[in-house]
Amino acid sequence: MSERTTQGVTQGDAARRPGLRACGRRGPLRTLLGLGLGPLLVGLIGGFVGLEAPQAIGAEPAADAGQAKETPRIKPTKPPRGAPKPRSPGRRQEQGVPATVAAPDLAKLPRVADPPVVPGLAPSFAGITGLVGPAIGWSGSLAEPAFDDRRRRFPQASRPAPFGGTLKAGERFRYDVTFGGNPTGIAEAQVAAREPGEFGAPDRLRLEGFARTSGVVSLLTTLTYEITTWIDAETGAPIDHQAVTKRSGMGRSRRREVETSYLGRGQVEIVDTRIAEKTSSTTIRRRIPVDTFDALGIMAWVRALDLEAGERARAYGLDGKVLLRVDVVGKGKSRLDPMPSIGTAIGLKSDDVYELEGSITRVDSQGVPIPGKKAYKLRVWVSSDGRRIPLVLESDVWLGVVRLILNQYDPPVSGEAGTSAPGDAP
């Protein structure tokens, strides 16, 4: 066998693959070391026997044994929390009350510096055994507390003077309504009948009112307002009230019914029903001032006033769900020029009237004016004779002045003609 065959490779293979030629000359281990795999082999062997791998030429020196290796850390996406904000002092601390003795209802607690009870002799009984003066400390604070009532209470108000005697069954008033000098509609009010009360209650009066638009306003829409009110025949206090409002013409036809039941002085229940495409009803119970009348009752109260010049009177009126305060000031004898023709027909002169002036303010249940609501002015001219006939009523609204001028008056009936049967009561 030749030398070529002994080496295991031919010269042609050695020429084509130098690595095989080197392996044939130096051996497999030296060939791997010559190809740069020496550090890898040393590292593998050192891992088995616990040796460290040698550093490659040109590599950076390894870190000291005492120096910790750097590990990758997750960077937070939010900034770190700052120091907590100091808590603002509470209301009691702002008032200088220590938190340990602060009461939950902000009541003033007695001083704790003094002993609970310290009796002492009264100056006028000095030297007399058994007589002591006023207690101080806790006992004194309890005996004479500094009580501050922060609750809202209804203002003290006296009941209005009875005026039922000024209303006679059968009286009827008809007015022409003008707005800015233009005819706008008609309005009527009458004392329909005197009726016996239910279940032995005192007699009551039934008042009826009616109003309807006309003229230019009726070309756009027609409003009809019907009112029926029952009041006490002596005091004039309201008992029941029913109001029906109908609207027709341009737009949707609507109907609204408001039934108000006065549950004694200062209490009322309102049932408001609206009828359109859908029917909705709301029931409200609320407290009101004791001197509150309904829409017709407040007009009867104003008519009954006999005030001297500068004298004032106040009452409240409930119109639907709106509470109004009516303040009236007497202006004394006045002259009405021109006098309505019906006034001349019943024997009144221009000087036979006295004037009342006042204001109408929208208020809450406590009688406090509501901010942003306009106060309307009111002027009434009433005959100065015993009949007290309201001749002209005038009030301003947001568009102009509304004026009611009497054009028809029916005197009261005599005898029993104005009394209805008990079955006619609602």
KOLKOLVEX-281308 format. One record per residue (C-alpha): residue in three letters; chain; x, y, z. Coordinates in pm, whole numbers. Layout:
! KOLKOLVEX-281308
aa / ch / c1 / c2 / c3
ala / A / X / Y / Z
...
END
This chain:
! KOLKOLVEX-281308
aa / ch / c1 / c2 / c3
met / A / 0 / 0 / 0
ser / A / 144 / 339 / -96
glu / A / 188 / 646 / 128
arg / A / -113 / 808 / -33
thr / A / -329 / 516 / 64
thr / A / -192 / 501 / 421
gln / A / -293 / 860 / 499
gly / A / -654 / 779 / 401
val / A / -696 / 1062 / 150
thr / A / -583 / 1121 / -197
gln / A / -372 / 1412 / -300
gly / A / -666 / 1545 / -506
asp / A / -892 / 1550 / -201
ala / A / -620 / 1716 / 4
ala / A / -582 / 1986 / -256
arg / A / -953 / 2049 / -269
arg / A / -1005 / 2046 / 116
pro / A / -715 / 2196 / 310
gly / A / -875 / 2114 / 642
leu / A / -859 / 1748 / 568
arg / A / -496 / 1780 / 473
ala / A / -419 / 1953 / 800
cys / A / -610 / 1691 / 994
gly / A / -415 / 1421 / 826
arg / A / -88 / 1587 / 921
arg / A / -161 / 1723 / 1279
gly / A / -444 / 1507 / 1411
pro / A / -807 / 1592 / 1492
leu / A / -751 / 1771 / 1828
arg / A / -480 / 1998 / 1695
thr / A / -692 / 2072 / 1390
leu / A / -990 / 2183 / 1610
leu / A / -762 / 2399 / 1821
gly / A / -618 / 2552 / 1507
leu / A / -966 / 2638 / 1380
gly / A / -1035 / 2858 / 1695
leu / A / -1248 / 2609 / 1887
gly / A / -1000 / 2579 / 2170
pro / A / -1167 / 2829 / 2404
leu / A / -1500 / 2656 / 2348
leu / A / -1361 / 2317 / 2440
val / A / -1182 / 2456 / 2744
gly / A / -1502 / 2623 / 2856
leu / A / -1702 / 2304 / 2823
ile / A / -1443 / 2107 / 3012
gly / A / -1413 / 2375 / 3277
gly / A / -1788 / 2371 / 3325
phe / A / -1776 / 2006 / 3411
val / A / -1474 / 2030 / 3643
gly / A / -1557 / 2375 / 3792
leu / A / -1292 / 2585 / 3610
glu / A / -1339 / 2927 / 3461
ala / A / -1310 / 2974 / 3087
pro / A / -1002 / 3163 / 2976
gln / A / -1052 / 3510 / 2837
ala / A / -1016 / 3554 / 2465
ile / A / -745 / 3776 / 2332
gly / A / -865 / 4134 / 2306
ala / A / -1171 / 4077 / 2528
glu / A / -1256 / 4310 / 2817
pro / A / -1145 / 4193 / 3163
ala / A / -1411 / 4020 / 3369
ala / A / -1570 / 4198 / 3661
asp / A / -1440 / 4142 / 4011
ala / A / -1598 / 3873 / 4221
gly / A / -1730 / 4129 / 4471
gln / A / -1896 / 4339 / 4201
ala / A / -2256 / 4235 / 4131
lys / A / -2348 / 4163 / 3776
glu / A / -2592 / 4408 / 3619
thr / A / -2933 / 4257 / 3545
pro / A / -3193 / 4418 / 3319
arg / A / -3465 / 4609 / 3508
ile / A / -3820 / 4701 / 3397
lys / A / -3855 / 5074 / 3367
pro / A / -4184 / 5209 / 3517
thr / A / -4417 / 5385 / 3277
lys / A / -4561 / 5621 / 3548
pro / A / -4360 / 5866 / 3755
pro / A / -4309 / 5777 / 4119
arg / A / -4571 / 5889 / 4367
gly / A / -4509 / 6212 / 4541
ala / A / -4562 / 6292 / 4902
pro / A / -4930 / 6280 / 5011
lys / A / -5106 / 6616 / 5028
pro / A / -5178 / 6743 / 5376
arg / A / -5543 / 6708 / 5474
ser / A / -5735 / 7032 / 5495
pro / A / -5870 / 7113 / 5840
gly / A / -6232 / 7031 / 5898
arg / A / -6506 / 7278 / 5967
arg / A / -6484 / 7235 / 6340
gln / A / -6106 / 7277 / 6338
glu / A / -6142 / 7595 / 6132
gln / A / -6375 / 7731 / 6400
gly / A / -6115 / 7659 / 6664
val / A / -6297 / 7365 / 6821
pro / A / -6063 / 7080 / 6918
ala / A / -6136 / 6755 / 6739
thr / A / -6162 / 6571 / 7070
val / A / -6453 / 6782 / 7196
ala / A / -6622 / 6872 / 6866
ala / A / -6991 / 6785 / 6860
pro / A / -7141 / 6632 / 6543
asp / A / -7418 / 6896 / 6533
leu / A / -7186 / 7197 / 6589
ala / A / -7350 / 7263 / 6925
lys / A / -7153 / 7463 / 7176
leu / A / -7029 / 7228 / 7445
pro / A / -6989 / 7352 / 7801
arg / A / -6646 / 7448 / 7924
val / A / -6454 / 7162 / 8084
ala / A / -6215 / 7385 / 8276
asp / A / -6471 / 7452 / 8550
pro / A / -6594 / 7178 / 8781
pro / A / -6936 / 7031 / 8702
val / A / -7118 / 7201 / 8991
val / A / -6984 / 7489 / 9197
pro / A / -7246 / 7618 / 9438
gly / A / -7198 / 7953 / 9597
leu / A / -7388 / 8179 / 9830
ala / A / -7602 / 8443 / 9669
pro / A / -7492 / 8796 / 9759
ser / A / -7834 / 8880 / 9902
phe / A / -7829 / 8572 / 10128
ala / A / -7473 / 8591 / 10254
gly / A / -7431 / 8416 / 10587
ile / A / -7754 / 8218 / 10568
thr / A / -7697 / 7843 / 10572
gly / A / -7869 / 7628 / 10311
leu / A / -7919 / 7897 / 10047
val / A / -7697 / 7881 / 9743
gly / A / -7659 / 8098 / 9438
pro / A / -7688 / 8005 / 9071
ala / A / -7495 / 7702 / 8955
ile / A / -7200 / 7749 / 8724
gly / A / -7001 / 7514 / 8506
trp / A / -7189 / 7230 / 8338
ser / A / -7503 / 7288 / 8545
gly / A / -7504 / 7655 / 8453
ser / A / -7459 / 7575 / 8083
leu / A / -7749 / 7330 / 8096
ala / A / -7970 / 7570 / 8289
glu / A / -7911 / 7859 / 8047
pro / A / -7796 / 7705 / 7717
ala / A / -7673 / 7923 / 7433
phe / A / -7900 / 7751 / 7179
asp / A / -7869 / 7856 / 6817
asp / A / -8156 / 7710 / 6613
arg / A / -8042 / 7689 / 6250
arg / A / -8357 / 7524 / 6119
arg / A / -8582 / 7720 / 5885
arg / A / -8922 / 7775 / 6040
phe / A / -9234 / 7924 / 5893
pro / A / -9267 / 8293 / 5977
gln / A / -9519 / 8378 / 6244
ala / A / -9823 / 8532 / 6079
ser / A / -10167 / 8610 / 6211
arg / A / -10472 / 8488 / 6029
pro / A / -10642 / 8749 / 5809
ala / A / -10952 / 8917 / 5941
pro / A / -11275 / 8743 / 5836
phe / A / -11420 / 8887 / 5516
gly / A / -11691 / 8636 / 5425
gly / A / -11958 / 8887 / 5520
thr / A / -11864 / 9109 / 5225
leu / A / -11959 / 8837 / 4974
lys / A / -12327 / 8802 / 4888
ala / A / -12470 / 8520 / 4683
gly / A / -12576 / 8631 / 4336
glu / A / -12315 / 8903 / 4281
arg / A / -12161 / 8891 / 3936
phe / A / -11885 / 9098 / 3776
arg / A / -11796 / 9102 / 3407
tyr / A / -11483 / 9276 / 3276
asp / A / -11336 / 9368 / 2941
val / A / -10968 / 9273 / 2924
thr / A / -10731 / 9497 / 2730
phe / A / -10363 / 9444 / 2669
gly / A / -10163 / 9748 / 2565
gly / A / -10492 / 9926 / 2486
asn / A / -10614 / 9648 / 2254
pro / A / -10913 / 9422 / 2333
thr / A / -10779 / 9084 / 2439
gly / A / -11062 / 8894 / 2608
ile / A / -11332 / 8886 / 2871
ala / A / -11330 / 8783 / 3238
glu / A / -11612 / 8702 / 3479
ala / A / -11635 / 8639 / 3853
gln / A / -11943 / 8566 / 4061
val / A / -12056 / 8449 / 4401
ala / A / -12262 / 8156 / 4278
ala / A / -12430 / 8030 / 4595
arg / A / -12409 / 7979 / 4969
glu / A / -12405 / 7608 / 5047
pro / A / -12424 / 7410 / 5372
gly / A / -12104 / 7238 / 5473
glu / A / -12056 / 6864 / 5453
phe / A / -12106 / 6649 / 5766
gly / A / -12226 / 6942 / 5975
ala / A / -11941 / 7177 / 5882
pro / A / -12005 / 7554 / 5864
asp / A / -12162 / 7702 / 5554
arg / A / -11945 / 7780 / 5256
leu / A / -11958 / 7999 / 4948
arg / A / -11905 / 7879 / 4594
leu / A / -11715 / 8124 / 4376
glu / A / -11691 / 8081 / 4000
gly / A / -11462 / 8248 / 3749
phe / A / -11429 / 8241 / 3374
ala / A / -11186 / 8395 / 3124
arg / A / -11144 / 8363 / 2748
thr / A / -10925 / 8527 / 2488
ser / A / -11076 / 8721 / 2198
gly / A / -10978 / 8973 / 1935
val / A / -10644 / 8948 / 1762
val / A / -10509 / 8698 / 2015
ser / A / -10782 / 8446 / 1932
leu / A / -10661 / 8431 / 1570
leu / A / -10351 / 8248 / 1692
thr / A / -10487 / 8051 / 1986
thr / A / -10791 / 8042 / 2209
leu / A / -10748 / 8004 / 2583
thr / A / -11037 / 7925 / 2814
tyr / A / -10995 / 7936 / 3191
glu / A / -11264 / 7810 / 3430
ile / A / -11236 / 7826 / 3809
thr / A / -11459 / 7696 / 4087
thr / A / -11370 / 7768 / 4448
trp / A / -11529 / 7686 / 4783
ile / A / -11443 / 7910 / 5079
asp / A / -11569 / 7938 / 5435
ala / A / -11876 / 8162 / 5448
glu / A / -11751 / 8350 / 5756
thr / A / -11372 / 8360 / 5754
gly / A / -11309 / 8331 / 5378
ala / A / -11056 / 8050 / 5430
pro / A / -11017 / 7832 / 5117
ile / A / -11155 / 7479 / 5122
asp / A / -11138 / 7339 / 4768
his / A / -11032 / 7477 / 4432
gln / A / -11074 / 7344 / 4078
ala / A / -10923 / 7505 / 3768
val / A / -10954 / 7388 / 3408
thr / A / -10746 / 7538 / 3127
lys / A / -10823 / 7462 / 2762
arg / A / -10612 / 7566 / 2465
ser / A / -10715 / 7529 / 2103
gly / A / -10631 / 7681 / 1767
met / A / -10287 / 7672 / 1610
gly / A / -10078 / 7396 / 1759
arg / A / -10185 / 7101 / 1965
ser / A / -10501 / 7116 / 2173
arg / A / -10431 / 7078 / 2540
arg / A / -10628 / 7053 / 2860
arg / A / -10506 / 7095 / 3214
glu / A / -10699 / 7026 / 3533
val / A / -10572 / 7134 / 3874
glu / A / -10758 / 7025 / 4187
thr / A / -10642 / 7182 / 4511
ser / A / -10757 / 7064 / 4854
tyr / A / -10672 / 7283 / 5152
leu / A / -10613 / 7052 / 5448
gly / A / -10664 / 7323 / 5706
arg / A / -10450 / 7632 / 5744
gly / A / -10097 / 7584 / 5615
gln / A / -10144 / 7249 / 5436
val / A / -10244 / 7182 / 5076
glu / A / -10269 / 6890 / 4834
ile / A / -10248 / 6957 / 4459
val / A / -10344 / 6710 / 4185
asp / A / -10219 / 6837 / 3848
thr / A / -10348 / 6650 / 3542
arg / A / -10234 / 6733 / 3187
ile / A / -10426 / 6592 / 2893
ala / A / -10273 / 6608 / 2544
glu / A / -10146 / 6323 / 2329
lys / A / -10065 / 6153 / 2659
thr / A / -10223 / 6198 / 3001
ser / A / -10001 / 6261 / 3302
ser / A / -10096 / 6331 / 3661
thr / A / -9891 / 6460 / 3953
thr / A / -9987 / 6480 / 4321
ile / A / -9807 / 6727 / 4547
arg / A / -9840 / 6791 / 4918
arg / A / -9672 / 7098 / 5057
arg / A / -9680 / 7343 / 5343
ile / A / -9783 / 7700 / 5281
pro / A / -9828 / 8008 / 5500
val / A / -10145 / 8013 / 5708
asp / A / -10270 / 8329 / 5534
thr / A / -10285 / 8174 / 5186
phe / A / -10587 / 8203 / 4955
asp / A / -10665 / 8063 / 4613
ala / A / -10686 / 8272 / 4294
leu / A / -11045 / 8393 / 4350
gly / A / -11012 / 8412 / 4727
ile / A / -10720 / 8656 / 4706
met / A / -10927 / 8885 / 4481
ala / A / -11213 / 8874 / 4731
trp / A / -10966 / 8956 / 5009
val / A / -10832 / 9260 / 4821
arg / A / -11185 / 9379 / 4755
ala / A / -11273 / 9357 / 5126
leu / A / -10974 / 9568 / 5238
asp / A / -11063 / 9908 / 5385
leu / A / -10720 / 10064 / 5431
glu / A / -10637 / 10417 / 5526
ala / A / -10378 / 10610 / 5330
gly / A / -10039 / 10446 / 5397
glu / A / -10182 / 10141 / 5573
arg / A / -10045 / 9806 / 5455
ala / A / -10173 / 9450 / 5433
arg / A / -10018 / 9123 / 5314
ala / A / -10147 / 8781 / 5217
tyr / A / -10050 / 8490 / 4992
gly / A / -10223 / 8347 / 4688
leu / A / -10184 / 8003 / 4531
asp / A / -10225 / 8001 / 4152
gly / A / -10198 / 7640 / 4041
lys / A / -9863 / 7533 / 4190
val / A / -9719 / 7886 / 4207
leu / A / -9716 / 8064 / 4544
leu / A / -9750 / 8443 / 4523
arg / A / -9719 / 8711 / 4790
val / A / -9957 / 9005 / 4757
asp / A / -9860 / 9330 / 4933
val / A / -10124 / 9605 / 4931
val / A / -10093 / 9969 / 5036
gly / A / -10390 / 10201 / 5081
lys / A / -10382 / 10527 / 4881
gly / A / -10700 / 10680 / 5019
lys / A / -10970 / 10858 / 4821
ser / A / -10893 / 10888 / 4453
arg / A / -11051 / 11001 / 4129
leu / A / -11124 / 10758 / 3847
asp / A / -11142 / 10937 / 3515
pro / A / -11298 / 10819 / 3296
met / A / -11550 / 10634 / 3507
pro / A / -11675 / 10311 / 3342
ser / A / -12022 / 10347 / 3199
ile / A / -12160 / 10079 / 3430
gly / A / -12033 / 10280 / 3728
thr / A / -12226 / 10584 / 3614
ala / A / -12534 / 10366 / 3556
ile / A / -12535 / 10238 / 3916
gly / A / -12498 / 10590 / 4056
leu / A / -12124 / 10627 / 4114
lys / A / -11926 / 10944 / 4051
ser / A / -11559 / 10983 / 3964
asp / A / -11478 / 11080 / 4325
asp / A / -11663 / 10787 / 4485
val / A / -11366 / 10551 / 4468
tyr / A / -11056 / 10476 / 4668
glu / A / -10732 / 10334 / 4532
leu / A / -10524 / 10037 / 4640
glu / A / -10171 / 9983 / 4514
gly / A / -9945 / 9686 / 4567
ser / A / -9716 / 9424 / 4423
ile / A / -9728 / 9053 / 4338
thr / A / -9409 / 8858 / 4410
arg / A / -9333 / 8492 / 4349
val / A / -9203 / 8332 / 4670
asp / A / -9110 / 7991 / 4807
ser / A / -9293 / 7803 / 5081
gln / A / -9111 / 8010 / 5344
gly / A / -9237 / 8338 / 5196
val / A / -8891 / 8436 / 5065
pro / A / -8886 / 8594 / 4715
ile / A / -8735 / 8367 / 4449
pro / A / -8425 / 8526 / 4291
gly / A / -8462 / 8620 / 3927
lys / A / -8844 / 8641 / 3933
lys / A / -9002 / 8974 / 3849
ala / A / -9236 / 9146 / 4094
tyr / A / -9551 / 9274 / 3920
lys / A / -9733 / 9590 / 4019
leu / A / -10102 / 9598 / 4102
arg / A / -10357 / 9883 / 4113
val / A / -10724 / 9851 / 4203
trp / A / -10999 / 10113 / 4209
val / A / -11292 / 10015 / 4437
ser / A / -11613 / 10203 / 4503
ser / A / -11611 / 10376 / 4840
asp / A / -11973 / 10290 / 4924
gly / A / -12084 / 9978 / 5110
arg / A / -12098 / 9768 / 4792
arg / A / -11718 / 9774 / 4742
ile / A / -11740 / 9716 / 4367
pro / A / -11402 / 9666 / 4193
leu / A / -11430 / 9904 / 3898
val / A / -11085 / 9880 / 3737
leu / A / -10793 / 9641 / 3794
glu / A / -10452 / 9700 / 3640
ser / A / -10129 / 9499 / 3642
asp / A / -9809 / 9498 / 3439
val / A / -9667 / 9187 / 3274
trp / A / -9348 / 9125 / 3081
leu / A / -9505 / 9247 / 2752
gly / A / -9717 / 9538 / 2870
val / A / -10006 / 9638 / 3094
val / A / -10319 / 9429 / 3141
arg / A / -10630 / 9625 / 3235
leu / A / -10970 / 9492 / 3344
ile / A / -11260 / 9739 / 3313
leu / A / -11601 / 9658 / 3460
asn / A / -11879 / 9653 / 3198
gln / A / -12153 / 9455 / 3378
tyr / A / -12256 / 9418 / 3741
asp / A / -12538 / 9206 / 3887
pro / A / -12634 / 9287 / 4249
pro / A / -12678 / 9007 / 4505
val / A / -13006 / 8826 / 4536
ser / A / -13219 / 8860 / 4848
gly / A / -13372 / 8588 / 5064
glu / A / -13299 / 8224 / 5000
ala / A / -13246 / 8256 / 4624
gly / A / -12872 / 8237 / 4663
thr / A / -12876 / 7918 / 4869
ser / A / -12845 / 7587 / 4688
ala / A / -12954 / 7245 / 4799
pro / A / -12711 / 7021 / 4990
gly / A / -12699 / 6779 / 4697
asp / A / -12543 / 7045 / 4472
ala / A / -12223 / 7048 / 4673
pro / A / -11928 / 6864 / 4514
END
